[in-house]
Amino acid sequence: MTRRSLLGALLALPALGVLTSTAEALPRVRVRRRIRRRVRRKVRRIRRRTAWRVVAGRRLIVVPVACAVGWELMVDNRVGVVQSMQPGAVVVSYDGGPPETVPVMMENTPENSQELPGTEYETEVEEEVDE
């Protein structure tokens, strides 16, 4: 062992003792734990009425501009849940059946901007709670 490393080791020992004694003297801080729990919540889907319109020889459904996935659309007195949005089309499933692609035109009209009472369903949400 060289003289420098021996001196460094000898000087480090008292410093190590000082550090451990101050760590024991510090007050213990109570740490708050976050607990995740599942909560069942009732959610109501937004339901809007739609109308058919012929544009350039094509039958299109007029839906609100703010239409989003999860909304319910009333098409020909059937309620369909929007599965996905595509440019110029919406994928809708009726009563849990196979999804259908429906051509749409997005426009806010007095008929489709009025919110109807939607289906109420339960969903599980994880939330964090401090303990």
C-alpha positions as CSV (number, residue, x, y, z in Angstrom):
1,M,0.0,0.0,0.0
2,T,1.3,3.4,-0.8
3,R,1.6,6.2,1.7
4,R,-1.1,8.3,0.0
5,S,-3.8,5.5,0.0
6,L,-2.9,4.6,3.7
7,L,-3.3,8.3,4.7
8,G,-6.6,8.6,2.8
9,A,-8.0,5.5,4.5
10,L,-7.0,6.7,7.9
11,L,-8.6,10.1,7.3
12,A,-11.8,8.6,5.9
13,L,-12.5,6.4,9.0
14,P,-13.3,9.3,11.4
15,A,-15.4,11.0,8.7
16,L,-17.4,7.8,8.3
17,G,-18.0,7.7,12.0
18,V,-19.3,11.3,12.0
19,L,-21.7,10.7,9.1
20,T,-23.2,7.6,10.7
21,S,-23.7,9.3,14.1
22,T,-25.5,12.3,12.5
23,A,-27.7,10.0,10.4
24,E,-28.9,8.4,13.6
25,A,-29.5,11.7,15.2
26,L,-31.9,13.0,12.5
27,P,-35.6,12.7,13.2
28,R,-37.5,9.9,11.4
29,V,-39.8,11.3,8.8
30,R,-43.1,9.5,8.4
31,V,-43.5,8.7,4.7
32,R,-46.9,8.8,3.2
33,R,-47.8,5.8,1.1
34,R,-50.0,6.0,-1.9
35,I,-52.4,3.2,-2.2
36,R,-54.1,2.4,-5.4
37,R,-57.7,1.2,-5.2
38,R,-60.4,0.4,-7.7
39,V,-63.5,2.5,-7.5
40,R,-66.8,1.8,-9.4
41,R,-68.4,4.9,-10.8
42,K,-71.6,5.4,-12.7
43,V,-71.0,7.2,-16.0
44,R,-73.6,8.5,-18.4
45,R,-72.8,8.4,-22.1
46,I,-73.5,11.5,-24.3
47,R,-76.3,10.7,-26.7
48,R,-77.1,12.8,-29.8
49,R,-79.7,12.6,-32.6
50,T,-78.5,12.4,-36.2
51,A,-80.2,13.0,-39.5
52,W,-79.6,11.8,-43.1
53,R,-78.6,14.2,-45.8
54,V,-77.9,13.7,-49.5
55,V,-74.7,15.5,-50.6
56,A,-73.4,15.1,-54.2
57,G,-75.6,12.0,-54.6
58,R,-74.3,10.3,-51.4
59,R,-76.4,9.7,-48.3
60,L,-74.5,10.9,-45.3
61,I,-75.3,11.1,-41.6
62,V,-75.0,14.6,-40.1
63,V,-73.2,14.3,-36.7
64,P,-71.9,17.0,-34.4
65,V,-68.4,18.4,-35.0
66,A,-67.4,17.4,-31.4
67,C,-68.4,13.8,-31.9
68,A,-66.0,11.4,-30.0
69,V,-65.4,7.8,-29.3
70,G,-67.9,6.5,-26.7
71,W,-70.8,8.8,-27.7
72,E,-74.1,7.3,-28.6
73,L,-75.7,8.3,-31.9
74,M,-79.4,7.7,-32.7
75,V,-79.5,6.6,-36.3
76,D,-82.9,5.6,-37.6
77,N,-84.3,5.2,-34.0
78,R,-81.4,2.7,-33.2
79,V,-78.8,3.6,-30.6
80,G,-75.2,3.0,-31.7
81,V,-72.0,3.5,-29.7
82,V,-69.1,5.2,-31.6
83,Q,-66.2,2.8,-31.7
84,S,-63.7,4.9,-33.7
85,M,-63.6,8.0,-35.8
86,Q,-62.2,8.1,-39.3
87,P,-62.0,11.0,-41.8
88,G,-65.5,11.1,-43.4
89,A,-66.7,8.0,-41.6
90,V,-67.6,6.7,-38.1
91,V,-67.5,3.1,-36.9
92,V,-70.6,2.4,-34.9
93,S,-71.8,-0.8,-33.2
94,Y,-75.5,-1.4,-32.5
95,D,-76.5,-3.4,-29.4
96,G,-73.0,-5.0,-29.1
97,G,-73.2,-6.4,-32.6
98,P,-70.6,-6.2,-35.3
99,P,-69.2,-2.7,-36.0
100,E,-70.5,-0.9,-39.1
101,T,-68.7,1.9,-40.9
102,V,-71.1,4.8,-41.6
103,P,-70.3,7.7,-43.9
104,V,-70.8,11.0,-42.0
105,M,-70.7,14.7,-42.5
106,M,-69.7,16.8,-39.4
107,E,-71.9,19.8,-38.8
108,N,-73.6,21.4,-35.8
109,T,-77.3,21.7,-36.3
110,P,-80.1,22.5,-33.8
111,E,-81.3,18.9,-34.1
112,N,-77.9,17.2,-33.2
113,S,-76.6,19.8,-30.7
114,Q,-79.4,18.9,-28.2
115,E,-78.1,16.4,-25.7
116,L,-80.5,13.4,-25.0
117,P,-80.5,11.2,-21.9
118,G,-77.9,8.6,-22.5
119,T,-77.2,5.1,-21.2
120,E,-75.9,4.9,-17.7
121,Y,-73.2,2.2,-17.1
122,E,-70.6,1.4,-14.4
123,T,-66.9,1.6,-14.9
124,E,-63.9,0.8,-12.7
125,V,-61.4,3.5,-12.1
126,E,-58.1,3.2,-10.3
127,E,-57.3,6.1,-8.0
128,E,-54.4,6.8,-5.7
129,V,-55.1,7.6,-2.1
130,D,-52.6,8.9,0.5
131,E,-52.6,6.9,3.7
